[in-house]
C-alpha cells in the first residue's frame, strides 16, 4: 500500500467528525486500482474562491472555524494532516440552495452576519479531505517534510542567510 493510500484507506475510515470527509467503503486493496467511496461534495474552497468577485472576510472566518474544529479533532487523536490547502477543503451546500448565491441574490448571503445578528447565514458546510499524507505523529520522521510547498509552514524550511536590501 502506498503512503497516499495508507492515509485514505486506514486512517480516514476511523474518523467521525462533521468537518472531516467520510468514507462509506473501499475495494481493490492489493491491486493497482483502489476505489474509495466518499461523501458527494458540491465543490472545494479553491473553486469557491475563484468564483467570487472578492473573498469575504466573514466567509474566511466561517471556513477557519470549521477547519480548526477538524484539525483539533485530528490532533487529539495524534494525527497530522500535512496537506491543508483550499483544494482539500470541500463543501456541501445546505438544503434549499441551488447555487452559491442563487437564493439570496448576488453574493450578499453574508449581509445578515455583517449586521451582527450572530447566526451564520452561510449555505456551506465545509469538510477537510485528502488524507493521503495524513499520518499518526508517532510515525512521522522529524526530518521528513511532506505537503504542498506553497501551503507549508515556513518553519519547515531550512533557514538561509538573508542578503542585504
C-alpha positions as CSV (number, residue, x, y, z in Angstrom):
1,X,0.0,0.0,0.0
2,X,1.5,3.4,-1.0
3,X,1.7,6.2,1.5
4,X,-1.2,8.1,-0.1
5,X,-3.4,5.0,0.1
6,X,-2.5,4.3,3.7
7,X,-3.9,7.6,4.9
8,X,-7.1,7.4,2.9
9,X,-7.6,3.7,3.4
10,X,-6.7,3.1,7.1
11,X,-7.0,6.4,8.9
12,X,-10.0,8.1,7.2
13,X,-12.4,5.2,8.0
14,X,-11.7,5.5,11.7
15,X,-12.6,9.2,11.8
16,X,-16.1,10.5,12.6
17,X,-16.3,14.3,12.7
18,X,-18.8,16.7,10.9
19,X,-16.0,18.7,9.3
20,X,-14.0,15.7,8.0
21,X,-15.0,13.9,4.8
22,X,-16.3,10.4,5.4
23,X,-15.7,7.1,3.7
24,X,-18.5,4.6,3.0
25,X,-16.4,1.8,1.8
26,X,-13.5,0.8,-0.4
27,X,-12.3,-2.0,-2.6
28,X,-9.4,-3.1,-4.7
29,X,-6.7,-3.1,-2.0
30,X,-3.7,-5.1,-3.1
31,X,-4.4,-4.2,-6.8
32,X,-3.3,-1.2,-8.9
33,X,-6.9,0.2,-8.9
34,X,-8.3,1.2,-5.5
35,X,-11.7,2.8,-5.2
36,X,-12.8,4.7,-2.1
37,X,-16.4,5.8,-1.7
38,X,-16.6,9.3,-0.1
39,X,-19.2,11.9,0.6
40,X,-20.6,13.6,-2.5
41,X,-19.5,17.2,-2.3
42,X,-20.5,20.3,-4.2
43,X,-17.0,21.7,-4.6
44,X,-13.9,22.9,-2.8
45,X,-12.7,26.1,-1.3
46,X,-10.3,26.8,-4.3
47,X,-13.2,26.7,-6.8
48,X,-15.5,28.7,-4.5
49,X,-12.9,31.5,-4.0
50,X,-12.3,31.6,-7.8
51,X,-16.0,32.1,-8.4
52,X,-16.3,35.1,-6.0
53,X,-15.8,38.7,-7.0
54,X,-13.8,39.1,-3.8
55,X,-13.5,36.6,-1.0
56,X,-15.3,37.8,2.1
57,X,-13.6,38.1,5.5
58,X,-16.7,36.6,7.2
59,X,-16.6,33.6,4.9
60,X,-12.9,33.1,5.8
61,X,-13.9,33.1,9.5
62,X,-16.6,30.6,8.8
63,X,-14.2,28.2,7.0
64,X,-11.4,28.7,9.6
65,X,-13.8,27.9,12.5
66,X,-14.8,24.6,10.8
67,X,-11.3,23.6,9.8
68,X,-9.9,24.4,13.3
69,X,-12.5,22.0,14.7
70,X,-11.5,19.3,12.3
71,X,-7.7,19.8,13.0
72,X,-8.3,19.8,16.7
73,X,-10.2,16.5,16.4
74,X,-7.2,15.1,14.4
75,X,-4.7,16.4,16.9
76,X,-6.4,15.0,19.9
77,X,-6.2,11.6,18.2
78,X,-2.5,12.1,17.3
79,X,-2.9,12.6,13.6
80,X,-1.3,15.2,11.4
81,X,-3.0,16.0,8.1
82,X,0.1,17.6,6.4
83,X,-1.7,18.9,3.3
84,X,-4.3,21.5,4.4
85,X,-5.0,23.8,1.4
86,X,-8.0,25.2,-0.4
87,X,-8.1,22.3,-2.8
88,X,-8.5,19.9,0.1
89,X,-11.3,21.8,1.9
90,X,-14.6,20.6,0.4
91,X,-18.1,21.9,0.9
92,X,-21.6,20.8,0.5
93,X,-24.5,23.3,0.1
94,X,-27.2,23.4,2.7
95,X,-30.6,22.1,1.5
96,X,-32.5,24.7,-0.5
97,X,-29.5,26.3,-2.1
98,X,-29.3,25.5,-5.8
99,X,-26.1,27.5,-6.2
100,X,-23.7,29.5,-4.1
101,X,-25.9,32.6,-4.0
102,X,-28.9,31.7,-6.2
103,X,-31.5,32.1,-3.4
104,X,-30.1,35.2,-1.8
105,X,-29.5,37.4,-4.9
106,X,-25.9,38.2,-5.7
107,X,-23.2,37.3,-3.2
108,X,-24.8,39.2,-0.3
109,X,-25.6,36.0,1.6
110,X,-23.3,37.2,4.4
111,X,-25.0,40.6,4.9
112,X,-27.1,39.3,7.9
113,X,-23.9,38.2,9.6
114,X,-22.3,41.6,8.8
115,X,-25.2,43.3,10.7
116,X,-24.2,41.3,13.8
117,X,-27.2,39.0,14.1
118,X,-24.9,36.3,15.3
119,X,-26.3,33.5,13.2
120,X,-24.3,32.4,10.2
121,X,-26.4,32.5,7.0
122,X,-23.7,30.7,5.0
123,X,-25.1,27.8,2.9
124,X,-21.8,26.0,3.1
125,X,-20.8,23.1,5.3
126,X,-17.0,22.5,4.9
127,X,-15.1,19.2,5.3
128,X,-11.4,18.5,5.3
129,X,-10.5,15.9,2.8
130,X,-7.5,14.2,1.0
131,X,-5.9,12.2,3.8
132,X,-3.2,10.8,1.5
133,X,-0.4,12.4,3.5
134,X,-2.0,12.1,6.9
135,X,-0.1,10.1,9.5
136,X,0.0,9.4,13.2
137,X,2.5,11.6,14.9
138,X,4.3,8.5,16.2
139,X,5.1,7.5,12.6
140,X,6.4,10.9,11.4
141,X,10.2,11.1,11.0
142,X,11.3,14.6,12.3
143,X,13.4,15.1,9.2
144,X,10.7,14.3,6.7
145,X,8.8,17.2,5.1
146,X,5.6,16.4,3.1
147,X,2.8,18.5,1.7
148,X,2.2,21.2,-0.9
149,X,5.1,23.6,-0.7
150,X,3.0,26.8,-1.2
151,X,0.9,25.9,1.8
152,X,3.5,24.6,4.2
153,X,4.6,26.3,7.4
154,X,7.7,28.4,6.8
155,X,9.4,26.9,9.8
156,X,9.6,23.6,7.9
157,X,12.1,25.0,5.5
158,X,15.8,25.4,6.4
159,X,16.9,28.9,7.2
160,X,19.1,30.6,4.7
161,X,21.2,33.7,5.4
162,X,19.4,36.8,4.3
163,X,21.0,39.2,1.9
164,X,21.1,43.0,2.4
165,X,18.3,45.1,1.0
